[in-house]
């Protein structure tokens, strides 16, 4: 209903404004069709090359990288806000293959990869959550739990320019502390002529050893004496890639380990303690992604006083993903009688009773994003202008028929060791384990009774163990309407006054139907095939250890996986007791977010060289969400084969907050060679959906405690269902909790820049910035918090099989909190130069420092702002002439603090059990090198070659660690290898 109301209002505005404009006095034309001037406002103003402007930028008759650089400098200089721009070259090409890849060359911008492809960006060291993304000024939807928008789905062929705003004026969307990105659709009025270009490309993934073809077509056309301009683009890509990962458990902390069954009582009392991984997961993702995009931009200028547009963008990609996963659960073997060996010097360990299992997962998903905007601009009088827009963006992410089979070998003896770059696990024989533990095997008192024999070549114990099936649908829908009115003045000191407002509504929906259960032949009924498969092990199928050295255990073939699923999926209803709603609703949620904004701003002309923009914006947010408290259980039996699985709805959570955001922006241009800007402005960043929505998710492996003896158990250990009626949930259970009480973090910002333009061939710029952030948002892991202290009320009274006391204090709570204050300050340097002999140099470097404070009950010491990098830099050196271009490109980003471990003021800094600063998670620094070559055979035909990630860098995340862990310990490592691209462009004009 809200969307219908917005549509009706928008339609009324677009009908009424042209009619009103037609009754106004006629004015002189204010635009030429070949104008190259660009917008100064990413959110509120239509593209100036297609609207009403006064000055033209000189059209420079140059080609290649040089022309793209000149266009970008002109667009940046013309903007009223401090910005950086990526522009196309003379053939309408960007130098990279998607928007995110292009943006990483902008000063202060770095790239965050996913599956080896650039996806998210950070600005001035502040991560993707601090950066807003829009298309043609309208907010984009996304399918994830985060607000950050993946730019990998936007091909560069469909765009005219990419703008990154470092400062924001009151008429812009201020939901961005780091910066705002606006991607502009291809426009016939921008190009100023009829064009048509075709691109053919093939890329090769070295890790996947497969080819990925791509085709695109884009063009512009002017009609009816240039009253109508049409820009369009089509693109198709069949992309094949592979990512190899080594990762830790996503929710568990490192484990403390002490002892060894070969030690005496006296030795146990003084045995050293170490920190080890909770889990090792080796994972390979093999993805076949078919991506189709289409863009259409129809612009209409019936008179010099009016301009209208309809812009649409469609993106669809289908994923056929195969994931192979091999797990070693070290936390299964951390009981005293399961610890065989601990080496405090090397941090090596040996544990018994370790489950090893592999999962073969097939996922077939489809993501479709549709964006469109309808709007226009009219001069009501010669000095009164109105512009308006209705925008809609929707992303549907569907994955139907996902399936996974799991094979498990229980009770293994496993050796392990962790470093920053890797986690190693190896199955041992009892003899090898005893030798490390320093004791002899005693046949009459076998400490390894029931353990596997350590012969990894004997796979008969790797049994079919679990079946997983899932259908998932996620939708994000954003609708907005905005209206701006500007009055120009021809008087001293005052250029214009502008007022306006925006209304946005958002609905984010997730629905999962999931079934995951242990396979039991009794659930097959009389189906002989099902019974046979349910009793099978990996040796009953075609199996092999995947190449590459990532895995130790084999996986069945794709064909056998389908056979296993088809043969045993009939067990679902019997195995789950028909309780589809429990496992299928625990991660479902719906959230609503309505935002209102209004502003007033003015531009003052203090002198011919000095202008000032000042004003204030008011923003109001209303947020609500639904969710569940969920608890899954793998081990405890509560009688009648009833396994505990809970998904209990939580009361709807909601919050409302609002604030005023003033700003002042000064522009000083003493000569054609110098431009000085300075700004004082305010902005904010809302929490992500995952952070703010209401949910509570207990870890799958729960522990229960006997309140009489205070003994806690992670498995039944002989306890009966009747005995458990008096048990309570243990304090060491891990739980992830959403925080509906989060408010947006706000920032007071200062920016100053000095740009020097001595010639077309040389550009230098220096900028300084400072941000003072209140209520900064941070993810905190492993803190101690009582259930009655959580920001939502858990329905613990609805759990009947055991008790969850309202005042229970949990020791491992993962939650997002508003911190106190954070400061960020830095300097940004740029230097671009083109030489007469064809050599050129493009470079920028950003240095950032930050300091953040959390509540003393969470962290007593100061820390860097999470999500911030201290140093980022980009350098491109190359040579080009009229037909040939060669560039070597280097990108650097220092490490980033991502999550914070708890160390409250009440904790002893020297006690790692209470001060868990070792649990801080960092993203490691990275330095990449790419090479790009282009040759123009004719004015119409060019061929290019790209070599990406030449040094084969990996994306690495790690725990900070301490002396007990031997320093840093791996959290996640992604290897995606090198990629090579060969393509051609042909223009038909």
Secondary structure as GFF3:
##gff-version 3
##sequence-region A 1 989
A	DSSP	alpha_helix	2	23	.	.	.	ID=ss1
A	DSSP	three_ten_helix	48	50	.	.	.	ID=ss2
A	DSSP	alpha_helix	64	78	.	.	.	ID=ss3
A	DSSP	beta_strand	83	87	.	.	.	ID=ss4
A	DSSP	alpha_helix	99	103	.	.	.	ID=ss5
A	DSSP	beta_strand	109	114	.	.	.	ID=ss6
A	DSSP	beta_strand	117	123	.	.	.	ID=ss7
A	DSSP	three_ten_helix	128	130	.	.	.	ID=ss8
A	DSSP	beta_strand	131	135	.	.	.	ID=ss9
A	DSSP	beta_strand	138	139	.	.	.	ID=ss10
A	DSSP	three_ten_helix	156	158	.	.	.	ID=ss11
A	DSSP	beta_strand	159	165	.	.	.	ID=ss12
A	DSSP	beta_strand	179	185	.	.	.	ID=ss13
A	DSSP	alpha_helix	188	191	.	.	.	ID=ss14
A	DSSP	beta_strand	195	205	.	.	.	ID=ss15
A	DSSP	beta_strand	210	223	.	.	.	ID=ss16
A	DSSP	beta_strand	228	247	.	.	.	ID=ss17
A	DSSP	beta_strand	255	258	.	.	.	ID=ss18
A	DSSP	alpha_helix	265	269	.	.	.	ID=ss19
A	DSSP	beta_strand	273	276	.	.	.	ID=ss20
A	DSSP	beta_strand	279	303	.	.	.	ID=ss21
A	DSSP	beta_strand	306	329	.	.	.	ID=ss22
A	DSSP	three_ten_helix	330	333	.	.	.	ID=ss23
A	DSSP	three_ten_helix	336	338	.	.	.	ID=ss24
A	DSSP	beta_strand	339	342	.	.	.	ID=ss25
A	DSSP	beta_strand	349	379	.	.	.	ID=ss26
A	DSSP	beta_strand	384	418	.	.	.	ID=ss27
A	DSSP	beta_strand	423	427	.	.	.	ID=ss28
A	DSSP	alpha_helix	430	437	.	.	.	ID=ss29
A	DSSP	beta_strand	463	491	.	.	.	ID=ss30
A	DSSP	beta_strand	493	518	.	.	.	ID=ss31
A	DSSP	three_ten_helix	521	524	.	.	.	ID=ss32
A	DSSP	alpha_helix	528	534	.	.	.	ID=ss33
A	DSSP	three_ten_helix	538	540	.	.	.	ID=ss34
A	DSSP	beta_strand	543	544	.	.	.	ID=ss35
A	DSSP	beta_strand	555	556	.	.	.	ID=ss36
A	DSSP	alpha_helix	558	568	.	.	.	ID=ss37
A	DSSP	three_ten_helix	569	571	.	.	.	ID=ss38
A	DSSP	alpha_helix	572	576	.	.	.	ID=ss39
A	DSSP	alpha_helix	580	585	.	.	.	ID=ss40
A	DSSP	beta_strand	589	605	.	.	.	ID=ss41
A	DSSP	beta_strand	610	625	.	.	.	ID=ss42
A	DSSP	beta_strand	628	637	.	.	.	ID=ss43
A	DSSP	beta_strand	643	649	.	.	.	ID=ss44
A	DSSP	beta_strand	653	671	.	.	.	ID=ss45
A	DSSP	beta_strand	674	685	.	.	.	ID=ss46
A	DSSP	alpha_helix	689	692	.	.	.	ID=ss47
A	DSSP	beta_strand	696	698	.	.	.	ID=ss48
A	DSSP	beta_strand	704	706	.	.	.	ID=ss49
A	DSSP	beta_strand	711	713	.	.	.	ID=ss50
A	DSSP	three_ten_helix	723	726	.	.	.	ID=ss51
A	DSSP	beta_strand	728	729	.	.	.	ID=ss52
A	DSSP	beta_strand	734	737	.	.	.	ID=ss53
A	DSSP	beta_strand	745	759	.	.	.	ID=ss54
A	DSSP	beta_strand	762	774	.	.	.	ID=ss55
A	DSSP	beta_strand	777	786	.	.	.	ID=ss56
A	DSSP	three_ten_helix	787	789	.	.	.	ID=ss57
A	DSSP	three_ten_helix	796	798	.	.	.	ID=ss58
A	DSSP	beta_strand	809	818	.	.	.	ID=ss59
A	DSSP	beta_strand	821	834	.	.	.	ID=ss60
A	DSSP	beta_strand	839	852	.	.	.	ID=ss61
A	DSSP	beta_strand	871	880	.	.	.	ID=ss62
A	DSSP	beta_strand	884	893	.	.	.	ID=ss63
A	DSSP	beta_strand	896	901	.	.	.	ID=ss64
A	DSSP	three_ten_helix	917	919	.	.	.	ID=ss65
A	DSSP	beta_strand	921	923	.	.	.	ID=ss66
A	DSSP	beta_strand	926	936	.	.	.	ID=ss67
A	DSSP	beta_strand	941	948	.	.	.	ID=ss68
A	DSSP	beta_strand	954	962	.	.	.	ID=ss69
A	DSSP	beta_strand	967	975	.	.	.	ID=ss70
A	DSSP	beta_strand	979	987	.	.	.	ID=ss71
###
